[in-house]
Amino acid sequence: MGRRNQKARAPELIEVDIHDLLPDGRGVGRRDGKAVFVAGALNGERVRANIIDRHRQYDEAVTLEVLLPSPDRVAPRCAHFGVCGGCVLQHLDSAVQIAAKQKTLLDNLERIGKVEARNLLPALTGDAWGYRRRGRLSVRHVEKKGRTLVGFRELNGKYVADIASCHVLDPRVGMRIDRIAELVSSLQARASIPQIEIAMGDVTVALVIRHLNPLSPADRQAMMEFAEREQIAILLQPGNNDSVHPLGADEVPLSFRIPAADVELDFKPLDFIQVNADMNQRMIAHALALLDVQPSDNVLDLFCGLGNFTLPIARRARSVVGVEGEHGLVERARHNARRNGIDNAEFFVADLASDQSQSEWAQRSYDKLLIDPARAGADQVIGWLGKRKIPRIVYVSCHPGSLARDAGLLVHEHGYRLSSAGVMDMFPHTAHVESIALFER
């Protein structure tokens, strides 16, 4: 919801007791019978806050001082916390963060899907720092400051946060934000560079620099010297995603291994990959254990991407079919199967937001189904695939609301039971909730 009053307002200070925590990390209080959502406040605290926006049903505020701290409050590691919007929960103990995410999942299942998991899976957790290997940094040259800002957006979403480092990014980039900003600030094209994409494989670190105007020879030379000095590959993006190309003549090899399955996956800098490398390994093992893949199984993997789940499944199953809507990812998935000597995996391109029931791959018989959709969920898929009555479904979700809706469809319309569900802390210190659920006939 947009700001009602964009003009600077005089401070409107309040003291408020916080009695709940929103999924986005803001504390919930009440003032004169009206809800107040307070950034930087935790459940059980009393804070002094400044109201920054008013709405009919609630007000928004920012914590200025914690008068009575929660026992769950911890000191944020990052000096930019409270300004940078990259992560909003650093002030909350990690164990309490994951408990809050588990509660968000269960509340969504009950409220939206009208379902309850028979078994609550223990939360899957990993290292809470330096985990992020993909991301998009905003760039803005500020003439008055005489330098360029590189970072995530501020909490208000309007400005680029003035940061020197980031503790949730893989340190190969997170501890070099200031050096990347110095590079951009030195370029003639600094005012026409809006963003930098980050992509890190196990070995190679790549930056994709979006530029709206052609680069001068001097700028290209400065970038090449930076890339060599920092051992970072630089790619340029003058137009759409298809315009991405290496700064130099050599291709930029990006890949990551999944040791438990003895596979290595190549990917392109703008491809979707799981952001958290360590948690991805844990998640794959977790999902395959829930799926209970047997050597005689024929498995279907929907929204398969470049084969992150498909190829580990192929190591265990009789056969696996992966389906994805993006042509480039399917090409990479087929390449990755060949690269790893896997011949029992087939990949198809299909629009999974439409009825695919008449597709050749959809009419085959499957013993197990793994589904890993985007935030919108998979209600369209469930509408036609649910009638196939595949005995066992594992659903990996990046949005608890769409998972809850789809769980309701599977349980109430297609005769499944929600056997188990739980969260996976793919994005520590953020409000993002990644979860997994097992459905059985």
Long-range contacts (C-beta under 8 A, 24 or more apart in sequence): 1-55, 3-53, 4-53, 4-54, 4-55, 5-53, 5-54, 9-52, 11-50, 12-50, 12-51, 13-48, 13-49, 13-50, 13-51, 13-64, 14-48, 14-49, 14-50, 14-51, 14-61, 15-46, 15-47, 15-48, 15-49, 15-67, 16-41, 16-46, 16-47, 16-49, 16-61, 17-45, 17-46, 18-42, 18-43, 18-44, 18-45, 18-46, 18-47, 19-43, 19-44, 21-100, 23-100, 23-104, 23-431, 23-433, 24-88, 24-431, 25-88, 25-89, 25-92, 25-430, 25-431, 26-88, 27-63, 31-59, 34-58, 34-59, 35-59, 36-60, 36-61, 37-61, 38-62, 38-63, 39-63, 39-88, 39-155, 40-82, 40-91, 41-66, 42-69, 42-70, 42-72, 42-73, 42-91, 42-92, 43-70, 43-72, 44-70, 44-71, 44-72, 45-69, 45-70, 45-73, 72-96, 77-129, 77-167, 78-165, 78-166, 78-167, 78-168, 80-151, 80-161, 80-162, 80-163, 80-164, 80-166, 82-155, 83-154, 83-155, 83-161, 83-162, 84-151, 84-152, 84-153, 84-154, 84-155, 84-161, 84-163, 84-166, 85-152, 85-153, 85-154, 85-155, 85-156, 85-157, 85-161, 86-151, 86-152, 86-161, 86-166, 86-168, 86-430, 87-168, 87-427, 87-428, 87-429, 87-430, 88-155, 88-429, 88-430, 88-431, 89-429, 89-430, 89-431, 90-429, 94-125, 94-128, 94-428, 97-425, 97-428, 97-429, 98-123, 98-125, 98-423, 98-425, 99-123, 101-423, 101-425, 101-433, 102-422, 102-423, 104-400, 104-433, 105-400, 105-403, 105-421, 105-422, 105-423, 105-433, 105-435, 106-421, 108-400, 108-401, 108-403, 108-404, 109-400, 109-403, 109-404, 109-407, 109-418, 109-421, 111-404, 112-401, 112-404, 112-405, 112-408, 113-403, 113-404, 113-405, 113-406, 113-407, 113-408, 113-411, 114-408, 114-412, 115-404, 115-407, 115-408, 115-411, 115-412, 115-418, 116-418, 117-418, 117-419, 117-420, 117-421, 117-422, 117-437, 118-417, 118-418, 118-419, 118-420, 119-419, 119-420, 119-421, 120-420, 120-421, 120-422, 121-420, 121-421, 121-422, 121-436, 122-422, 123-422, 123-423, 123-424, 123-425, 124-279, 124-282, 124-283, 124-286, 124-422, 124-423, 124-424, 124-425, 124-436, 125-424, 125-425, 125-428, 126-276, 126-278, 126-279, 126-282, 126-425, 126-428, 127-278, 127-428, 128-425, 128-428, 128-429, 129-167, 129-168, 129-428, 130-167, 130-168, 130-169, 130-170, 130-171, 130-174, 131-168, 131-170, 131-275, 131-276, 131-277, 131-278, 131-279, 131-428, 132-168, 132-169, 132-170, 132-174, 132-275, 132-276, 132-427, 133-170, 133-198, 133-199, 133-200, 133-201, 133-273, 133-275, 133-276, 133-277, 134-198, 134-199, 134-200, 134-273, 134-275, 135-169, 135-173, 135-197, 135-198, 135-275, 136-195, 136-196, 136-197, 136-198, 137-177, 137-180, 137-195, 137-196, 137-197, 137-198, 138-194, 138-195, 139-184, 139-193, 139-194, 139-195, 139-196, 140-194, 141-184, 141-185, 141-190, 141-191, 141-193, 147-181, 147-185, 148-181, 148-184, 148-185, 148-190, 148-193, 149-181, 150-177, 150-180, 150-181, 150-184, 150-196, 151-177, 151-181, 168-428, 168-429, 168-430, 169-198, 170-200, 170-205, 170-277, 172-200, 172-205, 172-232, 173-198, 173-200, 173-205, 173-207, 173-232, 176-230, 176-232, 179-226, 179-230, 180-207, 183-222, 183-223, 183-226, 184-209, 186-222, 187-215, 187-219, 187-222, 187-223, 188-216, 188-218, 188-219, 189-213, 189-215, 189-216, 189-219, 197-237, 197-269, 197-270, 199-254, 199-267, 199-269, 199-270, 199-271, 199-273, 200-254, 201-253, 201-254, 201-255, 201-256, 201-267, 202-255, 202-256, 202-257, 202-277, 203-253, 203-255, 204-233, 204-252, 204-253, 204-254, 204-255, 205-231, 205-232, 205-233, 206-232, 206-233, 206-234, 206-235, 206-252, 206-254, 206-269, 207-232, 207-233, 207-234, 207-235, 208-235, 208-236, 208-237, 208-244, 208-269, 208-270, 209-234, 209-235, 209-236, 209-237, 210-237, 211-236, 211-237, 211-238, 212-238, 214-238, 220-247, 223-247, 224-248, 235-269, 241-270, 244-268, 244-269, 244-270, 256-280, 258-284, 258-308, 258-311, 258-312, 260-284, 260-285, 260-312, 261-311, 261-312, 261-315, 262-315, 262-340, 263-307, 263-311, 263-312, 263-315, 263-336, 263-340, 263-342, 264-336, 264-339, 264-340, 265-306, 265-307, 265-308, 265-311, 265-332, 265-336, 266-306, 266-332, 266-335, 266-336, 266-339, 267-306, 267-332, 268-328, 268-332, 271-305, 271-306, 271-328, 271-329, 271-332, 272-305, 272-306, 272-329, 273-305, 273-306, 273-308, 274-308, 274-426, 275-426, 275-427, 276-426, 276-427, 279-424, 279-425, 279-426, 280-308, 282-424, 283-396, 283-424, 283-426, 283-434, 283-436, 284-308, 284-309, 284-312, 286-424, 286-436, 287-370, 287-394, 287-396, 287-436, 288-312, 288-313, 288-316, 290-394, 290-420, 290-436, 290-438, 291-368, 291-370, 291-392, 291-394, 292-368, 292-392, 293-317, 293-368, 294-367, 296-367, 297-367, 297-368, 298-364, 298-365, 298-366, 298-367, 298-368, 299-366, 299-367, 299-368, 299-369, 299-370, 300-361, 300-364, 300-366, 300-368, 300-369, 300-370, 300-390, 301-369, 301-370, 301-371, 301-372, 302-352, 302-369, 302-370, 302-371, 302-372, 302-373, 302-378, 302-381, 302-385, 303-352, 303-371, 303-372, 303-373, 303-374, 303-378, 304-329, 304-333, 304-347, 304-372, 305-329, 305-333, 305-372, 306-332, 306-333, 306-336, 307-332, 307-333, 307-336, 307-337, 307-345, 307-347, 308-372, 309-370, 309-372, 309-396, 310-337, 310-345, 310-347, 311-336, 311-337, 311-340, 311-342, 311-345, 313-345, 313-370, 314-342, 314-344, 314-345, 315-342, 317-344, 317-368, 318-344, 319-344, 319-345, 319-346, 320-344, 320-345, 320-346, 321-345, 321-346, 321-347, 321-348, 321-361, 321-364, 321-366, 322-346, 322-347, 322-348, 323-347, 323-348, 323-349, 323-350, 323-352, 323-356, 323-361, 324-348, 324-349, 324-350, 325-349, 325-350, 325-351, 325-352, 325-353, 352-378, 352-380, 352-381, 353-380, 354-380, 355-380, 355-383, 355-384, 356-381, 356-384, 357-384, 357-385, 366-390, 367-391, 367-392, 368-392, 368-393, 368-394, 369-393, 369-394, 370-394, 370-396, 371-395, 371-396, 372-396, 372-397, 373-397, 373-402, 374-398, 375-399, 375-402, 376-402, 377-402, 377-403, 377-405, 377-406, 378-402, 378-406, 379-405, 379-406, 379-409, 382-406, 382-409, 382-410, 382-414, 383-409, 386-410, 386-413, 386-414, 386-416, 387-414, 389-414, 389-415, 389-441, 390-441, 391-440, 391-441, 392-438, 392-439, 392-440, 392-441, 393-438, 393-439, 393-440, 394-436, 394-437, 394-438, 394-439, 395-436, 395-437, 395-438, 395-439, 396-434, 396-435, 396-436, 397-434, 397-435, 397-436, 397-437, 398-426, 398-432, 398-433, 398-434, 399-433, 400-433, 400-435, 403-435, 403-437, 407-437, 407-439, 410-439, 411-439, 415-441, 416-440, 416-441, 417-441
